[in-house]
């Protein structure tokens, strides 16, 4: 689960597969010599079948939330699963910095679609959590930092195969505000004020431009699906992709997140595998449950 929405780092399931290749993945395919290009593409495609859902990964005995994979000419991937934090004193950040120093990465990846980099590590974390921290470290090191996220339009395209635009909008907006609430940054009395900014933020997505046009329409839709529940009291468990909506009583919320998470895990896998090559040292940080879902596929694609 990840904070997403206006003023919050957008850190973000399985449904049917839709292929949206990353820039890095395409660069490998276009720039490598023809035989290597074909071999790389085939291996990434073959190993993709080893991706599992976060629910399946949660049942694995001894699952790990970190990956350390070596490759040719000093290539290395350090993939770190974290509990999202906006606390500059979080011990996870100390561990991340140590891994960074040991690796001296040539490229970094972070979760979410944010871009802010503060004047210091602390200001970057306060504004955008650990993704901001990764971007700060990358700027200090003079290396590229890229988002692990698919375009929101691509994710919504996938979701629309199983859910209505109204359900998707209710999911995005309510999850965003619930996460702010859980982080202690949003009180129940301020819910509608934040709602008024969250709605237009998500309506920027092409497929959602006419969905839930104002706060009144949001409240009417929410009441139809969840009569008697104040949106400000939406249970956190409704946004956990390790559970189904039938298990939690969320009608559709968990199920939307499950499809979203599987789609995003597929995209993250392709992006990291596509960036791999001799001498490439990759540092990537993501919400911890993504790592075991992608681990077997990445080992298959990257290990010699």
C-alpha positions as CSV (number, residue, x, y, z in Angstrom):
1,X,0.0,0.0,0.0
2,X,1.3,3.4,-0.8
3,X,0.4,7.1,-0.3
4,X,-1.1,8.6,-3.4
5,X,-2.8,11.9,-4.2
6,X,-2.4,15.6,-4.3
7,X,0.2,16.9,-1.9
8,X,1.3,13.3,-1.3
9,X,3.9,11.2,-3.0
10,X,2.1,8.9,-5.4
11,X,3.6,5.6,-4.4
12,X,1.6,3.1,-5.5
13,X,-3.0,-6.0,-8.7
14,X,-3.9,-9.8,-11.1
15,X,-6.0,-8.8,-14.1
16,X,-5.4,-9.4,-17.7
17,X,-2.0,-8.3,-19.0
18,X,-1.5,-5.1,-21.0
19,X,2.0,-4.4,-22.3
20,X,3.2,-0.9,-21.6
21,X,7.0,-1.0,-22.0
22,X,9.1,1.4,-20.0
23,X,11.5,3.8,-21.6
24,X,14.5,1.9,-20.1
25,X,13.1,-1.4,-21.4
26,X,12.6,0.0,-24.9
27,X,16.1,1.6,-24.8
28,X,17.6,-1.8,-24.2
29,X,15.7,-3.3,-27.0
30,X,16.5,-0.5,-29.4
31,X,20.2,0.1,-28.6
32,X,21.5,-3.4,-28.1
33,X,22.9,-5.4,-31.0
34,X,20.2,-7.5,-32.7
35,X,21.1,-10.9,-31.2
36,X,21.5,-9.5,-27.6
37,X,18.3,-7.5,-28.0
38,X,16.4,-10.7,-29.0
39,X,17.9,-12.7,-26.2
40,X,17.2,-10.0,-23.6
41,X,13.6,-9.6,-24.7
42,X,12.9,-13.3,-24.8
43,X,14.4,-13.9,-21.3
44,X,12.4,-11.0,-19.7
45,X,9.2,-12.3,-21.3
46,X,9.9,-15.9,-20.3
47,X,10.8,-15.0,-16.7
48,X,7.7,-12.8,-16.3
49,X,5.6,-15.9,-15.7
50,X,7.3,-16.2,-12.3
51,X,5.7,-13.0,-11.0
52,X,3.2,-13.8,-8.2
53,X,0.5,-11.7,-6.5
54,X,1.2,-10.0,-3.2
55,X,-1.3,-12.4,-1.6
56,X,0.6,-15.4,-3.0
57,X,3.9,-13.9,-1.8
58,X,2.5,-13.3,1.7
59,X,2.1,-17.1,2.1
60,X,5.7,-17.9,1.1
61,X,7.7,-19.2,4.1
62,X,10.8,-17.1,4.8
63,X,10.0,-14.5,2.2
64,X,12.5,-11.7,1.9
65,X,11.9,-8.0,1.4
66,X,15.3,-7.3,-0.2
67,X,17.1,-8.6,-3.3
68,X,20.9,-8.6,-4.0
69,X,21.7,-9.9,-7.4
70,X,25.1,-9.7,-9.1
71,X,25.9,-9.8,-12.8
72,X,28.5,-9.4,-15.5
73,X,31.2,-6.7,-15.3
74,X,30.2,-5.7,-11.8
75,X,26.5,-5.3,-12.5
76,X,24.4,-5.5,-9.3
77,X,20.8,-4.9,-8.2
78,X,20.0,-3.9,-4.6
79,X,16.2,-3.9,-4.4
80,X,15.0,-2.7,-1.0
81,X,11.5,-3.2,0.4
82,X,10.5,-0.5,2.9
83,X,7.7,0.5,5.2
84,X,6.7,3.9,3.8
85,X,7.9,6.7,6.0
86,X,8.0,10.4,6.1
87,X,10.1,10.5,9.3
88,X,13.7,11.7,8.6
89,X,14.9,9.8,11.8
90,X,13.5,6.4,10.5
91,X,16.2,3.8,10.9
92,X,15.3,2.4,7.4
93,X,16.8,5.5,5.9
94,X,20.1,4.9,7.6
95,X,20.1,1.3,6.2
96,X,19.2,2.7,2.7
97,X,22.1,5.1,2.8
98,X,24.5,2.4,3.8
99,X,23.4,0.2,0.9
100,X,23.8,3.2,-1.4
101,X,27.3,3.8,-0.3
102,X,28.3,0.2,-0.6
103,X,26.7,-0.1,-4.1
104,X,27.7,3.3,-5.6
105,X,24.7,3.0,-8.1
106,X,24.7,4.1,-11.7
107,X,20.9,4.4,-11.7
108,X,18.2,4.6,-9.0
109,X,14.5,3.8,-9.1
110,X,11.8,4.9,-6.6
111,X,8.1,4.2,-6.1
112,X,5.6,6.9,-6.9
113,X,5.3,9.7,-9.5
114,X,6.8,12.5,-7.4
115,X,9.7,14.7,-8.5
116,X,10.5,17.0,-5.6
117,X,14.0,17.1,-4.3
118,X,14.7,19.1,-1.2
119,X,17.8,21.1,-0.2
120,X,18.6,18.3,2.3
121,X,17.8,14.7,2.9
122,X,15.5,15.6,5.7
123,X,13.4,18.1,3.7
124,X,13.2,15.5,0.9
125,X,11.9,12.9,3.3
126,X,9.4,15.2,5.0
127,X,8.0,16.3,1.6
128,X,8.0,12.9,-0.2
129,X,9.0,10.1,2.1
130,X,11.6,7.5,1.0
131,X,11.1,8.3,-2.7
132,X,12.2,11.8,-2.0
133,X,15.2,10.4,-0.2
134,X,16.2,8.3,-3.2
135,X,15.9,11.2,-5.5
136,X,18.0,13.4,-3.1
137,X,20.7,10.7,-3.0
138,X,20.6,10.4,-6.8
139,X,21.0,14.2,-7.3
140,X,23.9,14.3,-4.9
141,X,25.6,11.4,-6.8
142,X,24.8,12.9,-10.2
143,X,23.0,9.8,-11.5
144,X,19.5,9.4,-13.0
145,X,16.5,8.6,-10.7
146,X,13.4,7.1,-12.4
147,X,10.0,6.3,-11.2
148,X,8.9,2.7,-11.0
149,X,5.3,3.6,-11.8
150,X,3.4,3.0,-15.0
151,X,1.5,6.0,-16.5
152,X,-1.7,6.4,-14.6
153,X,-3.7,6.2,-17.8
154,X,-2.2,2.8,-18.5
155,X,-3.2,1.6,-15.0
156,X,-6.7,2.9,-15.3
157,X,-7.0,1.2,-18.8
158,X,-6.2,-2.0,-17.0
159,X,-8.6,-1.4,-14.2
160,X,-11.5,-0.5,-16.5
161,X,-11.4,-4.1,-17.7
162,X,-12.9,-5.1,-14.4
163,X,-14.3,-2.0,-12.7
164,X,-16.3,1.1,-13.5
165,X,-14.9,4.6,-13.6
166,X,-16.9,5.5,-10.5
167,X,-15.4,2.5,-8.6
168,X,-11.9,3.4,-9.7
169,X,-12.3,7.1,-8.7
170,X,-13.8,6.2,-5.3
171,X,-10.9,3.9,-4.7
172,X,-8.2,6.4,-5.7
173,X,-9.6,9.3,-3.8
174,X,-10.7,7.4,-0.7
175,X,-7.4,5.6,-0.4
176,X,-5.4,8.8,-0.8
177,X,-7.3,10.5,2.1
178,X,-7.3,7.4,4.3
179,X,-3.5,7.2,4.0
180,X,-3.2,10.9,5.0
181,X,-5.5,10.2,7.9
182,X,-3.4,7.1,9.0
183,X,-0.2,9.2,8.8
184,X,-1.8,11.8,11.2
185,X,-1.9,14.5,8.5
186,X,-5.7,14.7,8.0
187,X,-8.4,15.1,10.7
188,X,-12.0,14.1,10.1
189,X,-13.0,17.8,10.2
190,X,-10.7,18.6,7.4
191,X,-11.8,15.7,5.2
192,X,-14.0,17.6,2.8
193,X,-11.5,20.4,2.4
194,X,-8.9,17.8,1.2
195,X,-11.5,16.0,-0.8
196,X,-12.1,19.2,-2.8
197,X,-8.5,19.1,-4.0
198,X,-8.2,15.3,-4.4
199,X,-11.0,15.0,-6.8
200,X,-9.6,17.3,-9.5
201,X,-6.1,15.8,-9.0
202,X,-7.5,12.3,-10.1
203,X,-9.8,13.7,-12.7
204,X,-6.7,14.8,-14.6
205,X,-6.5,11.1,-15.8
206,X,-7.9,11.0,-19.3
207,X,-10.5,8.2,-18.5
208,X,-11.7,9.9,-15.3
209,X,-12.2,13.5,-16.4
210,X,-16.0,13.4,-16.0
211,X,-16.2,11.1,-13.0
212,X,-17.3,12.4,-9.6
213,X,-17.3,16.1,-10.6
214,X,-17.6,17.6,-7.1
215,X,-17.6,16.6,-3.4
216,X,-21.4,16.3,-3.4
217,X,-21.3,13.7,-6.2
218,X,-18.5,11.9,-4.4
219,X,-20.5,11.7,-1.2
220,X,-23.6,10.4,-3.1
221,X,-21.6,7.7,-4.8
222,X,-19.9,6.7,-1.6
223,X,-23.2,6.5,0.2
224,X,-24.7,4.3,-2.5
225,X,-21.9,1.8,-2.1
226,X,-21.3,2.1,1.6
227,X,-24.5,3.3,3.3
228,X,-24.0,4.5,6.8
229,X,-20.2,4.8,6.6
230,X,-18.5,8.1,6.9
231,X,-15.7,8.2,4.2
232,X,-13.4,9.6,6.8
233,X,-13.8,6.3,8.7
234,X,-13.0,4.0,5.8
235,X,-11.1,1.0,7.2
236,X,-7.4,0.9,6.3
237,X,-7.7,-2.9,5.6
238,X,-9.9,-2.1,2.6
239,X,-6.8,-1.1,0.7
240,X,-4.7,-4.1,1.4
241,X,-4.1,-6.2,-1.8
242,X,-3.3,-9.3,0.2
243,X,-7.1,-9.6,0.9
244,X,-10.2,-9.7,-1.3
245,X,-13.1,-7.4,-1.0
246,X,-15.2,-10.4,0.0
247,X,-12.9,-11.0,3.0
248,X,-13.0,-7.4,4.3
249,X,-16.5,-6.3,3.2
250,X,-15.1,-3.5,1.0
251,X,-17.4,-4.3,-1.9
252,X,-14.7,-3.6,-4.5
253,X,-11.9,-1.6,-2.9
254,X,-9.5,-4.5,-2.1
255,X,-10.2,-6.0,-5.5
256,X,-9.3,-2.8,-7.3
257,X,-6.0,-2.6,-5.4
258,X,-5.2,-6.3,-6.2
259,X,-5.5,-5.7,-9.9
260,X,-3.6,-2.4,-9.6
261,X,-0.8,-4.0,-7.6
262,X,-0.3,-6.9,-10.0
263,X,-0.2,-4.5,-13.0
264,X,2.3,-2.3,-11.2
265,X,4.5,-5.3,-10.2
266,X,4.6,-6.4,-13.8
267,X,5.6,-2.9,-14.9
268,X,8.3,-2.6,-12.2
269,X,9.7,-6.0,-13.1
270,X,10.0,-5.0,-16.8
271,X,11.5,-1.7,-16.0
272,X,14.2,-3.1,-13.7
273,X,15.0,-6.0,-16.0
274,X,15.1,-3.7,-19.0
275,X,17.7,-1.5,-17.3
276,X,20.0,-4.4,-16.5
277,X,23.3,-4.8,-18.3
278,X,27.0,-5.3,-17.9
279,X,28.4,-2.8,-15.3
280,X,24.9,-1.4,-14.4
281,X,24.4,-1.0,-10.7
282,X,20.8,-0.5,-9.8
283,X,19.5,0.8,-6.5
284,X,15.7,0.5,-6.1
285,X,13.4,1.2,-3.1
286,X,9.7,0.2,-3.0
287,X,6.9,-0.7,-0.6
288,X,8.1,-4.0,1.0
289,X,5.3,-6.3,-0.4
290,X,6.3,-5.6,-4.0
291,X,9.7,-7.2,-3.6
292,X,8.7,-10.8,-2.9
293,X,6.1,-10.6,-5.6
294,X,8.8,-9.8,-8.1
295,X,11.7,-11.7,-6.7
296,X,11.6,-15.0,-8.5
297,X,11.0,-13.3,-11.9
298,X,13.9,-10.9,-11.3
299,X,16.3,-13.7,-10.3
300,X,15.3,-15.6,-13.4
301,X,15.9,-12.6,-15.6
302,X,19.1,-11.2,-14.1
303,X,21.1,-14.0,-12.6
304,X,23.8,-15.5,-14.8
